Amino acid sequence: MELRDFISKALQDIIGAVQDAQKKVPDGCVVPAIKTTFQAVQHGVSEIQAVEFEVTVRADERAGSEARLSVVAAVIGGGVKGESGKSGGHDATLRFRIPVRLPSGEKGG
């Protein structure tokens, strides 16, 4: 899977999962509406969260075309998932964070 597709799908799945959980928890609240104060931000309590990625990518170079970055392995929940086998190209590990605004629920103060 290309890096671009992997990141896009992961972010869509995370936000979609939050929305699904919000629908299934009518008496509670997943990502409640929060007054953003300095203390809340300092403790990481906000609808804006950073999604951390650690992926191993392979730059596949093909004659007559652009190089493409393909995801070889990704750290998910403390474990590594990836593809096995050998192919040509250069592998590199990328670590980065992408901030996302999670959909906030109705409850909160």
Secondary structure, 3 states (H helix, E strand, C coil): CEHHHHHHHHHHHHHHHHHHHHHHCCCCCCCCECCCCHHHHHCCCCCEEEEEEEEEEEEECCCCCCCEEEEEEEEECCEEEECCCCCCCEEEEEEEEEEEECCCCCCEC
